[in-house]
Amino acid sequence: MEEDRDWERLRAAFLRRPSPPSAAETERFVSRVMAGLPDAAPAPEERAWLDARWLAPALAFAAAALSLSFALPPGEDEPSTALLVAAAGAGPAADWAARPAERGALEALSPEER
Amino acid sequence: MVYIKDIGTPITDTELIDSVLAGRRDDYAELVRRHHGAVLGLCRAMLGDPALAEDAAQESFLNAYRSLGDFRGGAAFSTWLYRIATNRCLDHIRRRARRAEESLDALIESAGPDIERMLDAGQPARDPVEDADLAARVLARLSPDYRLILTLREVQGLSYDELADALECSLDAVKARLRRARAALQEEVRHILGTRGV
């Protein structure tokens, strides 16, 4: 409480808001500033897209992913769920998936024949 | 010129900035007019010397014009302007620091009783210009950082959030620095007044 009072005394003594400049002073100041301005208008910031800092790593990641998708050899296709279900009567799905040669013959059968 | 869109709707700072950036250079005069008092007040409190403060304020507006394209509108134009003015004042203070500062003894001898009178609310008011000069001499003994934050907070009335924007630091850092700055001013005045206390 005492400290607050001390601080208020200091503030009132040393940190007073100065009286605002008069309108005439302000107009004189404005004239001086305007006379000192360069002829060229200030240019709007052209590289605003750089402000989006997330964009650079995102684009780099996308480019890397794209080039990898072209560079890597295609893997063997996984058997589709439909084929696995269809092969359920011929044995465990895992066995069937391990014998790709038998797939053609099986797929040639109608559902009743299987 | 009256800068209003419709009756009772003044043009905002951001609209004036857009207009200046679009090539209407004269609209910058209105921005200067609006913020002259605040920028000059900050420069006076930081630099003490009225003539130097006037120069620093003018340089601040010229720098702000050149960098107007960089203003993003994330903070208020006034806060951005304070940042520019602060840097100009700090440049002046650094240059001036090479010259001899007024010693504590000289300040006590020439102004001790006047400072005591300023602190005594019961005493009749003195010449405000002399008081302002004396206040500037006392504040000049603080570090520029402390002088700046005390001026922005206590004289210009910036909120903690605005201070954090203007000083480009966290809210916690603002509060800590403000606490230290107040303590430093109290300590300085205690030194000047010696055993008479604050």
Chai-1 contact restraints between the chains, C-beta under 6 A:
chainA,res_idxA,chainB,res_idxB,connection_type,confidence,min_distance_angstrom,max_distance_angstrom,comment,restraint_id
A,D6,B,V198,contact,1.0,0.0,6.0,A-B,restraint_1
A,R9,B,L119,contact,1.0,0.0,6.0,A-B,restraint_2
A,R11,B,E154,contact,1.0,0.0,6.0,A-B,restraint_3
A,A13,B,M118,contact,1.0,0.0,6.0,A-B,restraint_4
A,A13,B,L119,contact,1.0,0.0,6.0,A-B,restraint_5
A,F14,B,A135,contact,1.0,0.0,6.0,A-B,restraint_6
A,F14,B,V138,contact,1.0,0.0,6.0,A-B,restraint_7
A,L15,B,E154,contact,1.0,0.0,6.0,A-B,restraint_8
A,L15,B,V155,contact,1.0,0.0,6.0,A-B,restraint_9
A,R17,B,V155,contact,1.0,0.0,6.0,A-B,restraint_10
A,P18,B,G41,contact,1.0,0.0,6.0,A-B,restraint_11
A,P18,B,R44,contact,1.0,0.0,6.0,A-B,restraint_12
A,P20,B,G37,contact,1.0,0.0,6.0,A-B,restraint_13
A,P21,B,G37,contact,1.0,0.0,6.0,A-B,restraint_14
A,T26,B,R33,contact,1.0,0.0,6.0,A-B,restraint_15
A,T26,B,H36,contact,1.0,0.0,6.0,A-B,restraint_16
A,F29,B,H36,contact,1.0,0.0,6.0,A-B,restraint_17
A,V30,B,A29,contact,1.0,0.0,6.0,A-B,restraint_18
A,V30,B,V32,contact,1.0,0.0,6.0,A-B,restraint_19
A,V30,B,R33,contact,1.0,0.0,6.0,A-B,restraint_20
A,R32,B,Q58,contact,1.0,0.0,6.0,A-B,restraint_21
A,V33,B,V32,contact,1.0,0.0,6.0,A-B,restraint_22
A,V33,B,Q58,contact,1.0,0.0,6.0,A-B,restraint_23
A,V33,B,F61,contact,1.0,0.0,6.0,A-B,restraint_24
A,M34,B,A29,contact,1.0,0.0,6.0,A-B,restraint_25
A,G36,B,L62,contact,1.0,0.0,6.0,A-B,restraint_26
A,L37,B,Y65,contact,1.0,0.0,6.0,A-B,restraint_27
A,A41,B,G23,contact,1.0,0.0,6.0,A-B,restraint_28
A,A41,B,R25,contact,1.0,0.0,6.0,A-B,restraint_29
A,P42,B,Y65,contact,1.0,0.0,6.0,A-B,restraint_30
A,P42,B,L68,contact,1.0,0.0,6.0,A-B,restraint_31
A,P42,B,G69,contact,1.0,0.0,6.0,A-B,restraint_32
A,A43,B,G69,contact,1.0,0.0,6.0,A-B,restraint_33
A,P44,B,L21,contact,1.0,0.0,6.0,A-B,restraint_34
A,P44,B,G69,contact,1.0,0.0,6.0,A-B,restraint_35
A,E45,B,G69,contact,1.0,0.0,6.0,A-B,restraint_36
A,E45,B,D70,contact,1.0,0.0,6.0,A-B,restraint_37
